[in-house]
Amino acid sequence: MATTYTIAELAREFDITARAIRFYEDQGLLSPKREGVGGRNRVYTPRERTRLKLTLRGKRLGLTLSEIKSIVDMYESPKDTVAQINRFLGVLAHQRETLEQQRADIEMALEEISAHEEECRRLLGEEDSPDAAKKVLQNEAHSASDLA
């Protein structure tokens, strides 16, 4: 008899909720067999377990569910593996570009935060200036108008 899994077993194994697994099923990423009265019980095969594992790996990489489905589905078809690998490389390259841009945006934001922190500390050091807080707010307002 082939190994099968319940939704609870997969949820526990992958540390996700049964609701998440049902969501992936609704999105067409999983298609468990149905057993029991009215097909109420989902039965997952090793194939479905692997699809879930690949789905979660794709999510960790930041891929969309449609990208994940496309990649997972292409590995189940007996088509040209070179085309499949090239498609996967394209998806990975696009995701790398997106993440590198996000990293650059984060670095820029962190630099701005550091500059604002330095300015605030400098103004706090001017204890003889009763308008230090006012200066900070004016600088912030000026910075915000530069962004608009």
SEKELO-133424 format. One record per residue: residue in one letter; x negated, y, z negated of N, C-alpha, C in turn. Coordinates in steps of 0.001 Angstrom, whole numbers. Layout:
BEGIN
a|X|Y|Z|X|Y|Z|X|Y|Z $
...
This chain:
BEGIN
m|-832|-1183|0|0|0|0|-885|1258|0 $
a|-530|2228|820|-1313|3448|959|-1144|4325|-283 $
t|-2176|5086|-572|-2139|6014|-1697|-1192|7164|-1380 $
t|-376|7509|-2346|504|8671|-2200|401|9522|-3460 $
y|905|10745|-3341|817|11704|-4445|2173|12380|-4626 $
t|2472|12729|-5850|3674|13528|-6122|3279|14998|-6095 $
i|4272|15850|-6036|4006|17288|-6053|3330|17693|-7366 $
a|3737|17053|-8460|3139|17366|-9764|1663|16963|-9804 $
e|1346|15812|-9226|-54|15368|-9208|-926|16327|-8407 $
l|-444|16748|-7237|-1230|17682|-6418|-1349|19044|-7098 $
a|-278|19481|-7711|-322|20768|-8415|-1361|20732|-9525 $
r|-1384|19646|-10257|-2342|19496|-11349|-3778|19399|-10791 $
e|-3956|18588|-9756|-5297|18397|-9184|-5905|19700|-8665 $
f|-5084|20509|-7979|-5596|21726|-7363|-5341|22976|-8197 $
d|-4786|22787|-9403|-4534|23883|-10331|-3694|24993|-9687 $
i|-2601|24568|-9049|-1643|25499|-8473|-251|25065|-8925 $
t|742|25869|-8636|2100|25519|-9042|2789|24678|-7968 $
a|3779|23925|-8414|4595|23168|-7463|5294|24140|-6515 $
r|5632|25298|-7029|6271|26312|-6185|5353|26713|-5030 $
a|4054|26854|-5293|3097|27194|-4231|3070|26089|-3174 $
i|3080|24855|-3620|3069|23729|-2677|4336|23750|-1831 $
r|5483|24001|-2448|6739|24088|-1682|6689|25255|-690 $
f|6053|26359|-1088|5902|27501|-189|5079|27105|1037 $
y|3960|26398|815|3136|25951|1946|3931|25002|2841 $
e|4790|24218|2244|5671|23345|3025|6625|24190|3871 $
d|7220|25205|3284|8124|26103|4013|7413|26796|5180 $
q|6119|27050|5012|5338|27716|6057|4852|26747|7140 $
g|5160|25473|6986|4788|24481|7991|3388|23920|7827 $
l|2748|24221|6708|1395|23710|6481|1420|22271|5964 $
l|2484|21896|5297|2622|20549|4745|3965|19968|5184 $
s|4007|18650|5361|5270|17969|5699|5335|16642|4963 $
p|5641|16702|3685|5695|15456|2929|6887|14599|3352 $
k|6749|13300|3110|7878|12400|3334|8866|12635|2202 $
r|10112|12297|2459|11142|12452|1432|11672|11081|1057 $
e|11800|10843|-219|12323|9569|-721|13365|9841|-1792 $
g|14028|8798|-2206|15008|8907|-3284|16361|9361|-2776 $
v|17280|9521|-3695|18645|9923|-3365|18634|11290|-2702 $
g|19140|11355|-1494|19200|12626|-778|17849|13186|-395 $
g|16791|12378|-462|15453|12849|-98|14917|13908|-1041 $
r|15290|13818|-2298|14891|14835|-3282|13423|14761|-3674 $
n|12823|13595|-3592|11428|13428|-4035|10473|13574|-2864 $
r|9509|14455|-3027|8471|14639|-2012|7363|13628|-2278 $
v|6903|13003|-1200|5805|12048|-1299|4710|12525|-341 $
y|3543|12790|-898|2435|13331|-123|1425|12229|178 $
t|1007|12158|1425|13|11178|1870|-1379|11803|1728 $
p|-2417|10996|1909|-3765|11578|1905|-3920|12679|2976 $
r|-3222|12547|4101|-3259|13577|5146|-2719|14896|4593 $
e|-1605|14854|3873|-1013|16058|3300|-1914|16645|2217 $
r|-2540|15788|1457|-3484|16246|424|-4643|16998|1072 $
t|-5163|16455|2165|-6256|17106|2888|-5806|18445|3461 $
r|-4602|18479|4029|-4071|19744|4562|-3945|20788|3446 $
l|-3508|20372|2267|-3403|21288|1140|-4794|21785|732 $
k|-5741|20881|681|-7109|21249|315|-7675|22267|1317 $
l|-7456|22036|2608|-7940|22964|3644|-7204|24301|3564 $
t|-5923|24258|3247|-5141|25488|3091|-5715|26332|1959 $
l|-5992|25713|843|-6533|26444|-303|-7936|26971|-15 $
r|-8712|26211|726|-10049|26675|1117|-9920|27899|2024 $
g|-8988|27845|2964|-8757|28988|3851|-8314|30223|3089 $
k|-7462|30031|2073|-7023|31160|1251|-8208|31776|509 $
r|-9106|30925|-3|-10296|31447|-695|-11168|32260|253 $
l|-11174|31877|1545|-11947|32622|2535|-11244|33913|2951 $
g|-9986|34066|2514|-9248|35274|2844|-8472|35192|4150 $
l|-8309|33991|4682|-7574|33834|5932|-6076|33938|5678 $
t|-5339|34348|6701|-3886|34399|6588|-3341|32977|6731 $
l|-2101|32781|6313|-1494|31457|6436|-1361|31043|7897 $
s|-1085|31991|8778|-972|31625|10199|-2332|31209|10757 $
e|-3407|31875|10332|-4753|31464|10767|-5075|30072|10233 $
i|-4734|29843|8980|-4996|28533|8365|-4217|27458|9096 $
k|-2953|27713|9377|-2123|26726|10067|-2692|26416|11439 $
s|-3095|27441|12144|-3671|27263|13478|-4919|26385|13422 $
i|-5763|26639|12463|-7013|25865|12341|-6727|24436|11915 $
v|-5891|24260|10912|-5576|22919|10421|-4881|22110|11514 $
d|-3938|22741|12208|-3226|22039|13290|-4158|21627|14420 $
m|-5114|22469|14753|-5987|22143|15886|-6864|20927|15589 $
y|-7168|20675|14347|-7985|19512|14013|-7184|18220|14047 $
e|-5865|18328|14102|-5041|17138|14177|-4732|16739|15620 $
s|-5055|17606|16560|-4804|17269|17957|-6081|16691|18563 $
p|-5933|15768|19512|-7110|15130|20103|-7736|15961|21221 $
k|-7637|17271|21135|-8168|18157|22172|-9689|18260|22067 $
d|-10237|19055|22939|-11674|19294|23024|-12198|19886|21718 $
t|-13108|19172|21057|-13628|19654|19771|-14502|20893|19932 $
v|-15145|21065|21077|-15967|22262|21287|-15075|23500|21246 $
a|-13936|23436|21908|-13000|24577|21884|-12490|24814|20466 $
q|-12240|23746|19726|-11757|23878|18358|-12803|24561|17481 $
i|-14025|24127|17612|-15111|24711|16806|-15327|26169|17183 $
n|-15271|26476|18468|-15434|27867|18902|-14308|28746|18368 $
r|-13100|28227|18353|-11965|28973|17795|-12193|29235|16311 $
f|-12639|28225|15585|-12909|28369|14160|-14019|29385|13924 $
l|-15071|29327|14738|-16156|30305|14621|-15644|31724|14852 $
g|-14728|31889|15789|-14145|33204|16044|-13372|33722|14842 $
v|-12585|32848|14238|-11815|33233|13044|-12771|33612|11912 $
l|-13818|32809|11726|-14785|33102|10664|-15516|34419|10915 $
a|-15887|34686|12161|-16581|35938|12488|-15686|37139|12192 $
h|-14421|37028|12557|-13481|38116|12285|-13334|38336|10783 $
q|-13231|37246|10031|-13081|37363|8575|-14342|37950|7948 $
r|-15505|37564|8443|-16761|38121|7939|-16795|39633|8166 $
e|-16394|40064|9345|-16378|41489|9672|-15442|42251|8729 $
t|-14279|41688|8492|-13308|42308|7584|-13882|42431|6178 $
l|-14471|41356|5680|-15017|41368|4322|-16209|42318|4198 $
e|-17045|42389|5232|-18183|43308|5182|-17714|44759|5162 $
q|-16642|45061|5899|-16091|46412|5868|-15522|46725|4491 $
q|-14832|45733|3898|-14304|45928|2550|-15438|46163|1557 $
r|-16535|45419|1718|-17675|45600|818|-18248|47007|964 $
a|-18363|47489|2205|-18874|48845|2428|-17945|49874|1798 $
d|-16632|49670|1942|-15660|50582|1340|-15779|50571|-182 $
i|-15970|49401|-755|-16118|49287|-2208|-17394|49989|-2671 $
e|-18485|49794|-1950|-19751|50459|-2310|-19592|51975|-2279 $
m|-18897|52478|-1259|-18682|53924|-1155|-17839|54415|-2332 $
a|-16803|53681|-2676|-15950|54069|-3805|-16740|54055|-5106 $
l|-17593|53049|-5289|-18408|52975|-6505|-19390|54145|-6591 $
e|-19952|54546|-5451|-20851|55700|-5441|-20097|56969|-5832 $
e|-18871|57126|-5323|-18062|58296|-5678|-17737|58292|-7175 $
i|-17404|57117|-7699|-17116|57013|-9135|-18345|57410|-9947 $
s|-19511|56931|-9551|-20750|57284|-10262|-20987|58792|-10223 $
a|-20761|59400|-9076|-20959|60851|-8956|-19990|61598|-9877 $
h|-18741|61152|-9916|-17762|61809|-10795|-18112|61594|-12267 $
e|-18590|60403|-12604|-18996|60140|-13985|-20155|61054|-14381 $
e|-21133|61193|-13494|-22279|62068|-13782|-21818|63506|-13991 $
e|-20930|63965|-13123|-20427|65338|-13232|-19688|65534|-14552 $
c|-18877|64569|-14932|-18139|64663|-16198|-19107|64689|-17379 $
r|-20113|63829|-17348|-21090|63806|-18447|-21864|65124|-18512 $
r|-22205|65662|-17347|-22917|66944|-17312|-22049|68036|-17924 $
l|-20778|68060|-17536|-19880|69086|-18064|-19635|68902|-19554 $
l|-19562|67668|-20002|-19401|67415|-21441|-20626|67861|-22213 $
g|-21772|67818|-21573|-23006|68266|-22207|-23064|69770|-22366 $
e|-22231|70487|-21636|-22185|71954|-21742|-21201|72332|-22850 $
e|-21569|72025|-24053|-20671|72248|-25200|-20330|73721|-25393 $
d|-21207|74583|-24915|-20935|76016|-25103|-19909|76527|-24085 $
s|-19491|75647|-23151|-18518|76071|-22140|-17126|75561|-22494 $
p|-16218|76466|-22886|-14861|76024|-23226|-14077|75597|-21982 $
d|-14589|75904|-20819|-13872|75593|-19581|-14389|74320|-18902 $
a|-15118|73479|-19620|-15697|72273|-19008|-14608|71363|-18437 $
a|-13563|71123|-19212|-12476|70256|-18730|-11799|70879|-17523 $
k|-11626|72192|-17552|-10998|72884|-16424|-11851|72724|-15164 $
k|-13177|72802|-15313|-14072|72635|-14173|-13946|71237|-13581 $
v|-13856|70227|-14438|-13711|68845|-13958|-12447|68731|-13124 $
l|-11351|69263|-13639|-10074|69177|-12921|-10127|69953|-11609 $
q|-10771|71101|-11609|-10891|71875|-10381|-11725|71118|-9347 $
n|-12813|70488|-9792|-13639|69699|-8873|-12854|68532|-8295 $
e|-12053|67888|-9136|-11228|66770|-8670|-10205|67248|-7642 $
a|-9588|68399|-7915|-8590|68947|-6990|-9255|69294|-5667 $
h|-10454|69855|-5734|-11196|70208|-4523|-11544|68941|-3731 $
s|-12000|67885|-4436|-12334|66606|-3783|-11110|66003|-3123 $
a|-9977|66086|-3800|-8739|65511|-3255|-8307|66278|-2010 $
s|-8478|67603|-2001|-8082|68372|-814|-9017|68078|354 $
d|-10264|67707|82|-11188|67320|1150|-10731|66047|1839 $
l|-10075|65178|1087|-9615|63894|1637|-8373|64070|2490 $
a|-7605|65093|2227|-6322|65282|2943|-6498|65744|4356 $
